[in-house]
Amino acid sequence: MKRSHAPRPQGSQTIYGLHAVRVMLQKHPQRITALRVTERRDDPRIRELDELARRQGIPIERVDAHRFAQQLGDVAHQGVAAQVDPLPPWSEDELLTALADEQIPRSPLILALDGVQDPHNLGACLRTADACGALAVVVPRDRAAQVTPVVRKVAVGAAETTPVVTVTNLVRTLKLLKDAGLWVIGADAHGPQRADEVDLKGGVVLVLGAEGAGLRHLTRQTCDWVVRLPQLGAVESLNVSVAAGMLLYEAVRQRGG
């Protein structure tokens, strides 16, 4: 797929944890520049990583556990870390090109965030989007969190596998996605329909608003449906990353897991 529109990020990034590193070895081994494992770690999951790395011709460096912890800090690294070339961001054109790619599932799932500003929320949304098989996460260029080291850390490897599409005008992008055959589903605590009452099995864009403010007026107007998540307690609204996770998994549920 051509990606010439997107600037390539500078410098390698560290990812850690068995799952994140295994996914990189399986899907993007060419982007791994170094692979480290604590020297006394030897179990079936580590041996699986070792076999995957051997097949790809990637050497594993064994590191003292104390030194390893000092290098990574207080994170759940599971004794495994890799240096990787960052995933280049996609442009709007590249997202539309991806939708036309015959290798992309015919019912793509895209998450769009309308001005989410907290990097921890963006990282958490990326992590769930990756777990649910989302094609990409779309964010506005202005007044919204972008992919930073903090976001990468919270995403625990998902920022290296799920493309982030930074767009100048989110409403225009949503309209282009509608023209490409996708339904645009907004989320709001007061939406007229529950999420499970709307068909999410086809190609859809799930749109969530900013912390506190929610969906902007023009974004809401662009949505084909606006749905709510069931809430039985006294809390007025959910954290945006929690709501994104619930809505993404509702789509996964409807698609049969």
C-alpha positions in Angstrom: 0.0 0.0 0.0 1.4 3.4 -0.9 2.1 5.7 2.1 4.0 8.5 0.5 1.7 11.2 1.9 2.5 10.5 5.5 5.7 11.8 7.3 7.8 9.0 8.7 8.3 9.3 12.5 11.9 9.7 13.7 13.6 7.3 16.1 12.7 3.9 17.3 10.2 3.1 20.0 10.2 0.6 22.8 7.3 -1.9 23.1 7.1 -4.5 25.8 5.0 -7.5 27.0 4.6 -10.9 25.4 1.5 -10.1 23.4 2.8 -6.8 21.9 6.2 -8.3 20.9 4.6 -11.5 19.5 2.3 -9.5 17.3 5.2 -7.5 16.0 7.1 -10.6 15.2 4.2 -12.2 13.4 2.9 -9.1 11.5 5.8 -6.6 11.2 9.1 -8.3 11.8 10.9 -5.9 9.4 10.2 -3.0 11.8 12.0 -4.7 14.8 15.5 -3.4 15.3 16.3 -5.1 18.6 14.7 -7.8 20.8 15.6 -8.3 24.5 14.5 -10.9 27.0 15.5 -11.3 30.7 18.3 -13.9 30.9 16.5 -16.4 33.3 13.2 -16.3 31.5 12.6 -19.7 29.9 9.1 -21.0 29.4 6.8 -22.1 26.5 5.8 -18.5 25.7 9.4 -17.3 25.6 10.4 -20.3 23.5 7.6 -19.4 21.1 9.0 -15.9 20.8 12.5 -17.3 20.3 11.3 -19.5 17.5 9.4 -16.7 15.8 12.5 -14.5 16.0 14.8 -17.2 14.7 12.5 -17.7 11.7 12.8 -13.9 10.9 16.5 -13.8 11.5 16.2 -11.5 14.5 18.7 -12.1 17.3 17.5 -12.1 20.9 19.7 -10.3 23.5 19.5 -11.8 27.0 19.6 -9.1 29.7 20.1 -9.2 33.4 16.6 -8.9 35.0 17.6 -6.0 37.3 19.2 -4.1 34.5 16.2 -4.8 32.3 13.8 -3.4 34.9 16.0 -0.3 35.3 15.9 0.3 31.5 12.1 0.0 31.2 10.9 1.4 34.6 7.8 0.3 36.5 5.8 -1.3 33.7 4.4 -4.8 33.1 7.1 -5.9 30.7 6.9 -9.6 31.4 10.6 -9.9 30.7 10.3 -9.0 27.0 10.9 -5.8 25.1 11.7 -4.8 21.5 12.9 -1.7 19.8 10.7 -1.0 16.7 10.5 1.6 13.9 7.3 3.6 14.6 4.2 2.9 12.5 3.9 5.8 10.1 0.6 7.7 10.4 -1.9 7.4 7.6 -3.3 10.3 5.7 -6.9 10.6 4.8 -6.1 9.4 1.3 -4.3 6.4 2.6 -7.3 5.4 4.7 -9.6 5.6 1.7 -7.0 3.6 -0.3 -7.0 1.0 2.4 -10.7 0.6 2.2 -10.4 -0.3 -1.5 -7.7 -2.9 -0.8 -9.0 -6.4 -1.5 -7.0 -7.7 1.5 -9.1 -5.6 3.9 -12.2 -7.2 5.4 -15.4 -6.2 3.6 -16.9 -5.0 6.8 -14.2 -2.7 8.2 -14.4 -1.2 11.7 -13.0 2.3 12.2 -12.9 4.3 15.4 -13.1 8.1 15.2 -12.4 10.4 18.2 -13.9 13.9 18.0 -11.4 16.0 19.9 -10.2 13.6 22.6 -7.4 15.6 24.4 -6.2 13.3 27.1 -3.2 11.2 25.8 -4.1 8.4 28.3 -7.6 8.2 26.8 -6.2 8.1 23.3 -3.7 5.3 24.3 -6.5 3.3 25.9 -8.7 3.7 22.8 -5.9 2.6 20.6 -5.3 -0.5 22.7 -9.0 -1.5 22.6 -9.3 -0.7 18.9 -6.3 -3.0 18.2 -7.9 -5.8 20.3 -11.2 -5.5 18.4 -9.5 -5.6 15.0 -10.2 -2.0 14.0 -8.7 -0.9 10.7 -7.6 2.5 12.0 -8.3 5.3 14.5 -9.1 8.7 13.2 -8.3 11.9 15.1 -8.5 15.6 14.2 -5.2 17.4 13.7 -6.1 20.4 15.9 -7.3 20.5 19.5 -6.9 16.7 20.0 -4.3 14.3 21.4 -1.7 13.0 19.0 0.5 9.9 19.2 3.2 10.8 21.8 5.5 8.6 24.0 2.8 8.8 26.7 0.2 7.5 24.3 2.5 4.7 23.1 3.1 3.6 26.7 -0.6 3.5 27.5 -1.3 1.7 24.2 1.1 -1.1 25.1 2.1 -1.8 21.5 -1.2 -1.0 19.8 0.3 2.3 18.5 2.7 0.2 16.5 0.0 -2.0 14.9 -3.1 0.2 14.5 -2.7 3.2 12.2 -3.7 6.6 13.4 -5.2 8.8 10.7 -4.7 12.5 11.5 -7.2 14.6 9.5 -7.7 18.4 9.0 -11.5 18.2 9.0 -13.2 15.3 10.8 -16.7 16.0 9.4 -15.3 16.0 5.8 -13.5 12.7 6.5 -16.7 11.1 7.9 -18.6 12.2 4.8 -15.9 10.6 2.6 -16.2 7.4 4.6 -20.0 7.4 4.1 -19.4 7.8 0.4 -17.1 4.8 0.6 -20.1 2.8 1.9 -19.6 2.9 5.7 -22.2 3.8 8.2 -21.3 6.5 10.7 -22.4 5.7 14.3 -22.0 8.4 17.0 -22.1 7.7 20.7 -23.9 9.9 23.2 -25.3 9.3 26.7 -28.7 10.6 25.5 -28.7 8.9 22.1 -32.2 7.9 20.9 -31.3 4.2 20.4 -29.2 1.7 22.4 -26.1 0.4 20.8 -27.4 -3.1 20.6 -30.5 -1.9 18.7 -28.4 -0.7 15.7 -26.7 -3.1 13.2 -22.9 -2.8 13.6 -22.1 -5.9 11.5 -21.3 -4.0 8.3 -18.6 -1.5 7.6 -19.0 1.2 10.3 -17.2 4.2 11.8 -17.8 4.5 15.6 -17.5 8.2 16.6 -17.0 9.3 20.2 -16.8 12.9 21.4 -14.3 14.7 23.6 -14.1 14.4 27.4 -16.9 16.4 28.9 -18.1 18.1 25.7 -19.1 15.0 23.7 -19.8 15.1 20.0 -19.7 18.5 18.3 -22.9 19.7 16.6 -21.6 19.2 13.0 -20.2 15.8 13.9 -23.5 14.7 15.3 -25.4 15.9 12.3 -23.1 13.8 10.1 -23.8 10.6 11.9 -26.3 8.1 10.4 -27.3 7.1 14.0 -26.5 8.3 17.5 -26.6 5.5 20.1 -26.3 5.3 23.8 -24.8 2.6 26.1 -27.0 1.2 28.9 -26.3 2.9 32.2 -28.0 1.7 35.4 -26.2 3.7 38.0 -26.1 7.4 39.0 -23.0 8.4 37.0 -24.1 10.7 34.2 -21.5 9.6 31.6 -18.7 7.2 31.0 -15.0 7.9 30.4 -14.5 8.2 26.6 -12.0 5.3 26.5 -14.4 3.1 28.5 -17.3 4.0 26.2 -15.2 3.4 23.2 -14.3 -0.1 24.5 -17.9 -1.0 25.2 -19.0 0.2 21.7 -16.2 -1.6 19.9 -16.9 -4.8 21.8 -20.6 -4.5 20.9 -19.6 -4.4 17.3 -17.4 -7.5 17.9 -20.3 -9.3 19.6 -22.6 -8.6 16.8 -20.0 -9.9 14.3 -19.8 -13.2 16.2 -16.6 -12.5 18.1 
